[in-house]
Amino acid sequence: MYTRGNNSVVWADVPSALPQVVRAEPRHIPLTGHSGAEVMLVQRDNIHFVRKTAGSRAQNARLSEQAAKQRGLVYCGIPFPTVLSSGVDADGRFYFEMEYLTGRTVANIISEAMAFDPAPLMAVLSRLFDFFRLTEGPAISAAAFEEKIVAIAACRTDGAAPYEGKITTMAAHLSALNWHGIPASVCHGDLTLENIMVTERRGLVFIDCDACFASSWWLDAAKLFQDLAGHWCLRDLYLQPVESPALLNATELLSGLAQTSRQMFASLDDDLAERLPQLAALHLFRTVPYATNPQVVGFVLERMVKLLAQRGL
């Protein structure tokens, strides 16, 4: 999600070719992202678009892959921002430029207990997963998941320090689960509610696709479930000293969405529906190396326990 003040923003229509006079003396407004990339809202006269630039040359390949994936998904009719152009800046960093639209993320709408109709969300998700299933290939090696769990557990941050014992125990628990039979496919790569926008012009739009350690629509489903049942998108509300009405309303709405999504995933693949808690717990575990706040790590471990308990894992 990119934010400016209290308003979430994503891309809007911009002509693919802009006159040179319009390109003169642009105004750049920093936006906030979560990937380490530099994100700017660029304003030239009355024209706006978003430029995303790799944080360093070492990140070029990953950002280039993200741009290529986004282009491909738009070409296939998936509602993503259109990639307008790409290149390398004076510092040798890859960048790409995208549409700009105003709107809010689904996570923001739910966390603020705003009025929300879940039917359009479930409809667009159903179409997305129907498409991704068409690209399904052989199973990903179980070793890819097992190695990822070991790598996560090996990371040590100040935020994780008070929970080292619990992190080691959780890693062993996850490693003992079944990681076989997870199909490879095209996927979004980071399908959280923070990366689904309700926009003024285009309705629901996906943003911030990513190149992930393993590409599978199952992992997209689990990333969504990380929010719906793991409540990752509500972490700030959970960490407040007093339980708020917003948290109660948000958890109730997420509960209904989680039930509906389980039914959708069960209709697509019974095995996926059965293993959603396990896969969502892995996604939550992946946040631990990035958490600087011990309270966030404690929240993540607690939600993992609750998820795994759903299936007696």
Buried (B, 14 or more C-beta within 10 A) or exposed (E): BBBEEEEBBBBBBBEEEBEEEEEEEBEEEEBEBBBEBBBBBBBBBEBBBBBBBBBEEEBBEBBBBBBBBBBBBBEEEBBBBBBBBBEBEEEEBBBBBBBBBBBBBBBBBBBBBBEBEBEEBBEBBBEBBEBBBEBBEEEBBBEEBBEBBEEBBEEEBEBBEEBEEBBEEBBEBBBEBEBEEBBBBBBBBBBBBBBBBBBEEBEBBBBBBBBBEBBBBBBBBBBBBBBBBBBBBBBEBBEEEEEEEBBEBBBEBBEEBBEBBBEBBBEBBEBBBEBBBBBBBBBBBBBBBEBEEBEBBBBBBBBBBEBBEEEEB
